[in-house]
């Protein structure tokens, strides 16, 4: 109700129409990163455990939560990464089979 009163005030009516004050869309909030940087979500080198926040209040969260809040894997790269991982497993299986035959011959 107080928000409606503020917007109905002539001095602040331009705020509702000005795109500078609009809330950022959910899709544009996170920075898209490609598959080269996906390790930062699960690597221990990027994980810090905080016990207090910047004002000294006790908290219990890690830097990984902040990374997930601000960064997202780009959809095209995440699709590619899944197909790449499948291709790698198929290639590894083929290599093992080839090595197995070669070892039997010698």
N, C-alpha and C positions, 0 to 999 in steps of 0.2 A: 504494500500500500504506500509506503514512503517513497518507493521507487517511482510509482505512478505520479505522486505529487511533484517529485523533482522533474520528471519529464514533461509534466503539464505546465511547469513554470516557463515563461517565455525566455528567460535567460539561458536555460539549459536545453531547450527544445532541439537545438541543432545537434546535440550529442547523439540523439537516437538515430539521426539520419546520416551521420558522418561515419564512413567506413573505417576510419582510423580507430574508432572506439568499439568496433564490433569484436565479438569473441572469435578467436582463431578456430577454423574448422578442425575437427578431430583428425582428418587425414593429413593436414598440413602441419600439425603440431610436432610430429616426430620427424627427425632427419632420417632420410633413407640412406642406408649404407649397403655396400655390396658384399658379396660372400667372402672377400678377402679379410674383412674385419669381424666376421661372425664369432671368432674365437674369444673376443672380449666379453661375450656374455657368459662364458663358462670357464674361462681361464683363471687360475688362482692369482696370477700376476696383476689382474685388474680388480681384484676383490679386496676391499678394505672394510673392516668392521668398525662402525662408529659406536661409541658409548655415550657421547654428548654431542649436541648440535652446536651451531656456531654461537649460540647465546648461553651455552653452559647447561642447558636442560638435558636430563638423561634421556637417551633414545636407544633403540635397539634395532638398527637396520644396517644394511651393507651398501656399498657403492654399486653393486650389481643391480639393485632395485632402481637406482637413479639412471643407470644406463638403459634399462628397459623402458623407463619413463620417457626418455628423450630421444632414443634411437630405435629404429626398426629396420629389419632387413628388407630390402626392396623385393617386391613380389616376384619379379622376373628372375632375379638372382636366386631367390630361395627355391623357385621351381627348378632352375638350372642346377643348383647345388644338390638337390635330391636326385636328379637324373645323373649328375656327375658321380655321386657316391655309388649309385647302382652300377654305372659303367665300370668304376674302379673295382668293385667286388667281382664283376664278371671277368675283367682282365686278370685279376689276381688268381681266380680259379683256373683260367686257361693257362697261365704261366705255370702253376703248380702241376697241372696235368702234363704239360710239355716237359718239365724238368723230371717228372716221374718216369716218363718214357725214355728220356735220354740217360738217366741213371741206370735203368734196367739194361740198356744196350751195352754199357761199358762195364 
